Amino acid sequence: MNKSTLALAVAVGVLAQQAGAAGFIEDSKATLGLRNFYINTDNRDSGTKAAGAQNKNEEWGQGFDLRFISGYTQGTVGFGIDAIGLLGVRLDSGGGTNGATSTSYGGTVFPSKSNGEAVDNFSSLGLTAKAKISQTELKLGTLQPKNPVIVTNDGRLLPQTWQGGQITSGEIKDLTLVAGQIEAVKGRNSSNNENLSVGGANARVANSNKFYYAGGDYKITKDLTAQYYYGNLEDFYKQHFLGLVHNWAIGPGVLKSDFRYFHSSDDGANGNTAAYFGNGNYVGNVSGKGPIDNNLYSGLFLYTVEGHTFGGGYQVSNGSSDFPWLNQGDGSSNYTITDMQIQKFGRAGEKTWQARYSYDFAKVGLPGLTAGMVYLRGSDIDTVGSNRRENGNGNSEWERDLTIGYVIPEGPAKNLGFMWKNATWRNDIPGQRDQDENRLIVSYSIPLL
């Protein structure tokens, strides 16, 4: 039994003795989230098509997300417990085009059987014991953290979850501190906990069960927030993050400035063992893989006025490796301004500019209706092939994402949501294929407590 599981069992035992205490039940909440999710990805021929690669990936399913969040027992130290139950039911797997390969953990949405076919359904149950004293909270068990060095992905039928412990403190005015340790991840298309790895590594043999993180947000003024976070995936990388977010009222609107800097370096086996290497631009190494070595700088500016939001940004990924983040190969997110529907735009040496626009139709009498578009273009990408030689010099990629959503604001169907997400990705990177993708999502949340 690992440490977090043992601690969870002890905490649940203590809680069982106090569950009747006022506050635990009275402040509890339970909700059932429903998500109907369809995805269609058209993989177009660009560069070299991998053997057995599918031209189209298509899946459709119904997701159920049942959550219970307890209150706290009374006393100096309050105890509680949270639970999350997830179930994904396959409605269609595209007639064998579910996106599974011989080396993948599953298809686009569902886990796959040994023959590559999508399973009929998959499910998981997560429990989280928690304790609170004053403004400090400790959680052990199933977590869904979101901060600059670890981001939970919720871009498919069911969300990603993690196993570990986290402590959050707000004892000091205007300062929020967080620290944690993650031991395993359950992917968005999986019901099994797996160890941790990075993109490019041989995750089945080169992985880790220790990711440490800590940091904080400090509100210098009501409009200016400074951030520092540190993350360490044992045997893969160490990462420092600095961030500054400012909101400035200009004329009738508000300008938001968001500056981010990541410094990432190798740790342990990643510095000298090929199976642990991440993706990058190392001439002399197979496919350019090598130790983590990356500095990523970015700035994003958003001006919001009368329902309109205009934005632009720029990002530079310096170093010999791609930007690293926790990645199991089954879908993940990172805290960059270029984490888009299809691509991340954080390759070694890549420079990316973006433009974006969104509109909230509530300003013209249509509350609940929103639309937005983002366009990104990355350049100066250099790649190395399996022959250990440079096979791409100064390559580029671009992506355009379009999102239209509507949430019914009132009436019997209040909170029923509809969303269409369309993305186009084009590139001239050797070995990569262009993509067109559509996602259709219908969601609804039912309060039970």
Steps between C-alpha positions, in 0.01 A plus 500: 500500500651836401517792739211698359272194505593425861442862602164496323392187686597651836318825423184316393510305826518820704223654293270203554497576872396863443279485190193592699652827616327819393651650188608177333154423364351851502772644277523200268426527129440237232464549125463279196668631188392366162713544188421370153823523301570445129840549335609462138863551397599499131871412476617630166813381319787739567854371518544129563196302606583256778432136425147405605404858583130575461374769265206570729444471876139507613326419830177587677403436859291594803680598818374505859688695768355453851662713771449521875672779694453484874506778754733484799443361847506751782804563717843657470578251224212425265490176302320417179497273199435554130416242236494497121342223294563498124333288231544519124263307271593441135235600249721462192870441435498593133509148362857433611630855470531565875861618471661214694845379397726218614688738732214720625314473831167512321304676231401863468225469763480140626752244623566225251502122519806294408376485139476880483121522516337749736349361820123523552543708817755599761470634853690603810440609859716748686496587871664800665543538875541858618576692816479874567633722773439874472579590135722198432366188327660160446372252241610139448380267226346596166593853393441732204765770546533800271797732531790604272698174542215245501171539312208253503367427151124502441490509121329169428208292630638461854761704689851401594562427871813466713595309815696670776481769765472878499499772764361849432532794737351848505611602848687809378287776353519518118733196485391150396754221544479146364723190516444143398629163388348295217562126472282391207264625229178363357465617141187643343463179297597254773372337817848401621754696701834531319843636590617838368716586199565764232443521127766308307604267781426128489228532764449124537853450636613855583264659749477645848262490794618826654400848387556771759362852467473815708435867447272790561298795370543841662263789434731801505197720436140415413599516131852351508587139587849345509559123483785260566475120470747212499445149364727195501419176318756267650746363239363731229503874563504794741292806412479855635212732407463876540178678408353849516134582428368858489153642432487867396181697443549695177212709369180293493682166522769303684842395371634175644877437472626147568878436506642149551851353522600135542855372558524121459807277542575127519482290814650159577475237225374752245851646486671181380257216418345487151170342610439805724584761234232748394426637154737765370758606246814301585700421185670164549215353705219289351204725410674790672413383850712603796511646853249769595642846426246775437420864580154617400393866500155630416270800523128519434289817484118501510280809476134454595234761423122472454506121460792506254841357594794572269830327566852443379806320631851379430699202630862386462616145580880511537730205563586160358184324620129556457312656792439219756185425697336196660393285206388137499436482128125482560431872497617776730503876546761759590499861619619671185311764301529268198330188641242466224245244383750304289855625564711658777749710296790439738754323277871569538583844362140575401377859489123545499272799462125488546186709452165435662150639518188404695156645556235461771160543336337593834585856403246480215227321693613135449635388840677165496625526141875545448741462209876526461787444259877460548768492231862403574807472280827343613829519309875423523439133586803273448460122521726192498401171338551136596831516310630744767531777241307822456199429279317829538636854517293809574169316465167653599151411616171684550169426668160666494247416772135601487260453794126571519308425819155551643378435855125535563485772767155434650189286487454121539818428299715755685877422477460264203802579285592450135847553352669460162881510485669501160875500442731499198874426524745529211878448502808426292677300774647174363300194605198697626149488353259792470177473699143627497294433811143550620361446848130517591416512870165500682527542877267525796550515875240373749531606866419206731573662839 
